[in-house]
């Protein structure tokens, strides 16, 4: 159903509608033209030899008096059929050549790859002419020539796509499980590269059509008495000075059919996700009425009120962040915790203005340093907002040296020369405790360890004078020793630079040790905002605390878990989203969605039945609210 909606949306675009009309016309002519006008196209009229355009013959007649328009229409079947057959041969041969290196011995594989590389270096039409001489003049030789001439390009594409898939974890897991090479290709690799191959084959059919017309025009393609558009074009050019319109019909047919194949390729690419563009979208859903955020403190560096992030889908809008509100004071450290999919990282991206189209970010109030983020320019914000990403290896450009990437910040925003910017980059690397900073600045990201890359990412944020550092799970995939170093570095940066920190993490213990306040998110919404160390009142926060393991945890008892799983962003139920997993849920919880209400000094909770649990793990009830 979702894919059907995507096809419908793609066909509503100008490119999709045009491709559908042209392809339908080509298919109908291929099937019906020989049946309807085959006899008329073959009828010889000696009284109408070489005539120009007329009412009876719109494009004139040939040297035997045959109607050129009818012959062009009838030639659609042979021209298109041969092009599709050649494309199928080329794609099939390319898939075989592209996958063989994965099953052949190493030397044979290298030899095959070298042969494919040499073949790709030759122009396709020149290779087709060479192969046509080998296979012989005629229809069969031309089909084989064009098919094998296009095979190297498909083989190169298959090799590239297969290499990208073969490095993934699920392929490695299948290989370790003992899956054979051929079965690995058929079941794990080829299904994951099929869509790009279909797109390129569709576009390649247009090129094959043009190449076939070229061979027939040169006299080494279709031979008499058969005829295709290329042969008709050659015959028309022979008498171009007598009847210029004779070459117009087959030339227009080649252009329109080739255009149809290429536009169909563009449409297929849009559907399979290469370039999906949905031109008609309903407006994002209106935000629900929420209580206004309490007046933020005067020194607030970030104010977020009723933040929403929505993405379009085939069945409407999905809203993974639903009305998040909070503020961050200057120099304050706030942690955002929650399970995967709760909206933590998406909230950080929205605050950093990194949510790209077609995502839509809306808020009643979204301000940074007193400036509205929706309208402020990059120049106005400067380097006051820094972002530390979860995986610095993918955040750094692997082809550029680390120092040059840091220096680029000062070159663009501070107007420093290249030498001055590099000197500042070395200084910032030294400030984040990177040893031998000047030497390290001349190295590439892959030469850094994971913890050192994360330090360099923090150093990039310190190239300016940040007022807020958004750290999106900066300790993920790091060992505990390096985690502690990174967290200490963030705390030291906060002290020395006076920057506020918004720390995104799934580890509630890390946040409780690092931050002053904690935002607990569930299903795209903040369910509790509490000072670190204060008794937790929301059942979800208490469940997260109970699942935290420390040195005092009784190893003889089973680990605490939260039953069930969070709802999908497009399937959030009515009422409280946590109700299905909450042991205290009542009928009111399943029908009414609680909002954040004051629960003490600096403490807000969204729950109909809040209770108290201190961070040490001991709990007691205060009664239902």
N, C-alpha and C positions, 0 to 999 in steps of 0.2 A: 504493500500500500504506500509506503514512504517513497520507494523508488518510482512508483507510478506518478505520485505527485511531483517528483523531481522532473520526470520526463514531461509532464504537462507544463510545468513552469518553464522548462527549457524551450519547448515548442512555442510558447507564447512570446518569446523574444523575437526581434526582427531577424536575427541570424537563423534561429530555429525554425521559424515559419517559412522563411525563404528556402532553407535546405529541404524542408518537408515537401514543399510544392515542387521544387525542381526534381527531387529524387522520385516523387510519385509520377511526374511527367516522363522521366527517363524509363522507369519500370513499365509504365503503361505502353509507351511506344515500343519498348523491346518485345513485349508480349503480343500486342495487337497489330502493330504496323505491318509485319510480313503477311498476316492473315487478311488484313483489309486492303492493302495496296500492293501486295507482292506482284500480282499479275500486271497491274497498271505500271509499276516501275520497270518491268521487264518488256513491256510492249514497245516494239520498234515502229516508228512512224517516219517513213522516208519523206513525207511531205513537210515535216517540221524539223528537219535536221539543222542543228546549230542556231535555233531561233533565240532571240532575246526574251526578256520578261514580257508576259502577256496575261490576259485574263485566264486563258486556258492553262498556261504554264507560268506561275508566278516568278520562278527563277530561271526560266528558259529551258532549253533542251540540250542534250549532248550530241555527239557526232553521229549517233544513230537515231536521233529524234526522241529519245526517252526522257521523260519528265524528271528534272533534277530535284525538285522538291520531294517527289515520291521516293526517289532513290535514296535521298538523304534520310528520310523517315524510316525506310525499310532497313537501311544500313545500321540503325541504332542497335539492333539485336546483336549483330556480329561484332561491332566495335566495342560495345559495353561488355559483352560476354567474354571476348578475348582479353580485355583489360582485367576483368575480375579473375579470370583463370590464371593469368600471368601473376597477378598479385598474390593469389593463393599459393602458387608455386614458390614465389619469392619469400613469402612469410613462413611457409612450412620449411623450406630449405634453411632460412635464416634461424628458425628456432632450433633446428637440428645442429647447425654449425655453432650456434651460440651456447648450447648446452653440452656439446661433446667435450669441451675442455675440462668439464667437471668430472667426467667419467674416464677419460683417457689417461694414460701414463703422463708424467710431467713433461717429458721431452716432446712427445707427440702433441700434447696440448699446446705447448709453446709454439711448435711449428704451425699448428692450425691457426692459432691467434695471429701469428706473423703473416700468414697467407691472407687472412681476412683483412688485416690492416693494410696490406698492399692493395687488395682489391678495392677497399673503401677509398683509397687515395685517387683512384681513377674516376673521371666523370662518368655518371651512369649511362648516358647516351653513347659515349665512346665505347664503354665496355659492352653495351648491347650490340653495337655495330660489329665489334670484334667477335662476339659470340654468334651473331647471325651468320657470319662467314663460315664459322665452324659447323653450326647446325644445318646450314643450307637455306637457300631462298625459299620462301613460302610461309604459309600460316603457322605450321607446326614449328618451324625453325624460329620464327619471330616470337612465338609464345615462350619457347624455352629460353631464347636469348634475353628477353625482357625479364622473365622470372628469375633467372640466375643472375642477371645484372643487378637486380634489386635485393638479392639475398644477402650480400655482404653488409649493407646498411642495417637490415633486420638483425643479422648476427651480432653486429657490434652493439645494437640496442639491447639484445637479449643478454649478452655478456655483462653489460653495465648494470642492468636491472638485477640479474642473478647475483652479481657480486654484492649489491646492496642488501639483498635479502639473505644471502648465505651467511652474513656476519651477525645475524640476529640470534637472540638467545634460544628461540624455539627450534631453530635449525640445529644449533649446537646440541640442544637437549635430545633431538631425534637422532643425531649422529652418535651421541654417547649411548643411546638406547639400542644401538645396533642396526638402525635402519640403513639399508643398502643405498648406494649412490643413485641408482636409477629410480628407486622408489622415493628417495629423498627429493629428487628433481620433480617427479610427477605429482607427488602429494603435498610437498611443502613449498617448493620454489615456484613452479609454473603457475599454480593458482593465484599467487600473490603478485604476479607480473602480467597477468592476462589482460587487464583493462588497458594499460598503456599500449600493449601490442595491438589490441583491437582499434584503438584510436589511430595509431600510426598506419595500420593496414588500410583503414578507411581513407585516410588522406593520401596514402601511397597509390590507391586505385586511380586517383585523378592523374598522378604522374605517369602511371603505366598506360593510361588512355592516351596521353599526349605522346609518349614514347612510341606506342604502337602506330599512331597516326603518322609519326615521323618516319618510321621504317616503311610503311606502305607508300608514303609520299616519295621516298627514295627508290621505290620499286623492288624492295627486298622483303616486303611484308605480304599482305594478301594479294593473291594472283587471280587473274581472270579465269573463269567467269564470275567468281565471288568479288565482292567489293565492300569496302568499309569507308569511313570518312576520310582517311588519309588518301586512299586511292581516288576517291571522288575529288578531293582537293587538288591532286596532281592533274587530273583530267581537266578540271576547271581552269587551272593556271595555264594549261597548254593553249586554251582559247581565250585568255583574259583580254586580249585586245579586241576580239570580236564581241564577247559577252562577258563583261567584268562581273556580273552578278552570279555567274556559274560557280565561282569559288566562294561566294558569300555564304551559301547554305551549309556546306560541310564545315567551313571555318567556324560559323556561329554554333553549330552543333557540338564541335569539339570544346569550344569555350564554355558553353552552358553545362555540358555533362561534367567537364572537369571541375567547374565551379560547384556543381551539385555535390560531388564527392568530397571536396574540400570543406564545404559548409556543413555537410553531415559529420565530418570528422570533428569540426569545432563544436557541434552540438553534442556529440557523444562525449567529447572531452569535458564539456560542462556537466553532463549527467554523472559521469564516473568520478567527478571531483577534481579534475585538473584545473578547470577555471569555471567554477559554478558561480553564476550570477543570476539572482532572482530579482527581476526588475520591479515586481509588484509585491509589496509587503503591507500588511495591515500595521497600524500604529501599535507600538508596544503597549501592553496593558497598563492602565492607569494605576498609580500607587494607591494602596489602601490607606485609609485615614489612620494616622499614627499620632500619638502625643508628641508635641514638639520637644526637641532636645533642650534640656535645661541650659540656661544661658552659660556659654562656655567662659572659662576664666579669661581675664584680660591678656594674659601672656600665652594664650593658645596659639600654637604654630600650625595646627591642623584641626579643622572643624568639619565633621562629616555628619550630615543629618538626612536620614531616610535615603541612603544610597541604594540604588538598584542597578543591576547589570542584567541585560536581556539579550538573547540570541535567537534569531529566526530559525524555524524548522519547518518541515513539510506539513506539520499539523498545528502550526501556530508558534507563539513565542514561548521560549523556555527562560525562566528567571531564576538562575542559580544563586543570586544575591538579592535578598528581599528585605529592604528597609533597614539597613545597618546604620547605626548612629553612635558616634563617640567623638571625643576631642582629645588632643595630645598637647600638653603644656610644654613650653620650652625646657629642654634638658630632661624631660621625663622619659622613662622607659616603660613601654606598654607591651605586653605579650598577648598574642592572639592564638588560641589553642582550639582544638577540635579534631574530629576524625577526618580522614581523607574524604574529600567531596563536600565538606561543610561550607566552603566558600572563602577560606582564609586567603589563599594565594590570589584568587580572583579579586578580592577586596583590595589587596596590596597593589595589584596591577591597575585597578581602577583609580586608586589614589595616585599612582605614579603616571597616569595617562598613557598606559600601555595596552589598553584594550582596543584592538583593531576592529575595523568593519568586517563583518556586518554586526558586530556587537554594539549595543547601545547602552551608554551610561547616563543615568539620570539621578538627580538628588535635589532635595529642597534647598540644601546648602552644602557646598563643597568648596572650602577655602583653604589655601595654604599661604601662610605669612600674610594674611589679610587680603590676598588676591584670589578671585574666583578661578578655580582650575579650568573650568570649561572654556573660558575666554582668554586667559592669560597666555601670552606668547612664550616661546622657549627663551627668548632674550630676557623677558621680565623675570622668569623664574631663575634663569642662570643655572648655577650649580648648587643652589640651596637645597635641592631635593636629590638625595643619592639613593641608589638601589643596589642591594647586594643580592644576587640571584642564587638559586638553590644549587646549580651546577656551574661553577666558573669555567669548566672546560669547554662548555658549549657557549658561554658568554664571551670568551675571548676569541679573537680571530686567530685560528691556528697558523695562518700564513704570515703573521706580523709579529715582531718582537714585542715583549710585554711593555718595555719602557716607551716605545713609540705609541702604543695604544693609550697609555696613561698620559703621555705628553699631548696627545691630540685634544684632550679636554681643555688644557690651558691655551693651546694654540687657537681653538675656536672661541672660547668664552672669555679669555683674559688677554688676548692679543699679544701673547709672548712670542718671541722668536723660537725657532726650532731648538736652538741650543739652550735657551733659558727654560723652555718647557721640559726638555729632557732632564735638565738639572733639577727641576722641581719634582719630576717623576722619581728620580733617584732619592730625593729627600723624603718623599712620601712612602716609598718602599722601605726606607730605613725607619720611618716613623712607625710602621706596622710590624717591625721586628723581622724583616727579611734580611738574612745575613748576606754580606758581600753585595749590597744593593746595586752598586754601579755595574758589577759584572752580571748580576741577575737581570738587570734591566735590558741587557743586550741578548737575552736568551728568549726562546720561544715558549709558549704555554706548556707544550708537552714535556719540556725539560724541568718543569716545576712539579713538586709533589702536590697531592690534593690539598693539604692544609696550607701550603705556601701559595697555591693559586687563589685560595679563599682570602688569604691575607692581601694578595695583590689586588683582588677585587675590592676589598675594603679600602686599600690605598687609592684606587681609582676614584672612589667616592670622596676621598679626602683631598683630591686635587683642588677642589674649591673650598668654600667655607660652608659645609652643609648645616642647615638648621634641623633637618630630619633625615635619618637613615632608615630606609625600609629594608629589613633583612628577611628575605623569604627562605625560611628553613636553611640558614647558612651552615648548619652543622650536620646536615644529612650526608650519609655515606662516609663520614669521618670517624676515626676511632676515638675513643673517649678522651685520650690524652690530647689529641688535636682539637677535639670539641672544646675542651676546657681552655685551651690556648686562644681559640677564636672568640669564645665568650668573654674571656678576660680582655682581649683586644677591643671588643666592642665597648666594654665597660670603661676601659682606659680612654678610648676615643670620645666617649660621652663626657668624661671628666675634663679632658684637655681641650676639646673643641666646643663643649657646651651644646652638643647636638642632641636632639631628642631621638629616641630609637623606637621603631615599631617592629617588634620581633615576631615573625610568624613561625610557629612550631607545632608539631603534633605531640611533643614531649612536654607534658605539664610540669614535670620536675625541673626541667631546664628553665622554663619560664618563671616558676616560683622562686628560683634562686637568682634570677637575673633582673627581673622587672619589678616595678613598684605596683603596677596594676595589671589585671588579667581580664581579657575579653574572651568569653567562652562562646564559640559559634556552633550552631547545629542547623543543618538544612538551610543554609544561606541567611541565617539571622542570629544576632547576638541574643543569647538566652540568659547570660549573667555577666555583669560588669562589677568586679569586686577588687578591693585592695589585696595584694599578695599577703597571705598569712591570715586573712579574715576568714571566718567560718563560711563554708560554701552552703548555699541554700537550695540551689536547683538540683533535682535528682540526676541530671546528666553530668553536672560538674562533680557531684559526689561519686558517681560511677567511674568517672575518669580518675579521680583520686584513689578510689579503691583498687583500680587496675594498675596503679603505679607500684613498681617493685623497688625496694630499697634494702639496705643491709639488715634491717629489723624484720623483714618479711619472714613469716614462718614457712620454711621450705617443705614441711610435711603437709601443708594445706594446699589444695588446688588453687591455681591462679584465678583471680577474679576476672570475669568477662562481662561485657554488656551484650545481652541476648539480642538477636536480630541484626539488622543492618540499617544504615540511614536510607531514607527514601531517595529515589532518583530526582534530579531537579525538576523534571517535567511531570512528576507523579507525587508531589507533596500533598498529603491529605488535608482535609479541613480540620480546623481546631489546632491543637498543639501538635507539631510535627513529631515530637518525642513520645506521644501518648502510647503508640503501639509497643514501645519498648520499656515503658515506665511502670514500675510496680504500684505506684500510687495513683495511676490515671483513673479519673471518674468520667461520668457521662459529660460533664461540663468540659473536660479536657478535650474530648473528641468532637465537640461542636463549636467551642469558642477558643479563639487564638489569644493567649495572654500576651500582654505588652510589658515592656520594661517599666517596673514601678520601683520607687525608692524602698530600700530594705535596710537602711542604716546609713551612716556617714560614708559618702563616696561609694555606696553599694546599691546596685539595681539588679532586679531579678525578674524574669518573665515566667511566672509559674503560678498556678492556682493553688498549689499545696507545697509551699516552700518549707524546708526543714534545715537544720543546722548540722554541719559536719566540719570539725576543725581539721586542719591540714595534717595533723599527726595521725589521722585515720580513725580516732575515737569519735563517735557520733551520738547524738541524742535528738529527740524530737522536740520541737517547740509547738507542735500542734498545727492543724490545718488552718490556712488563711481564709 
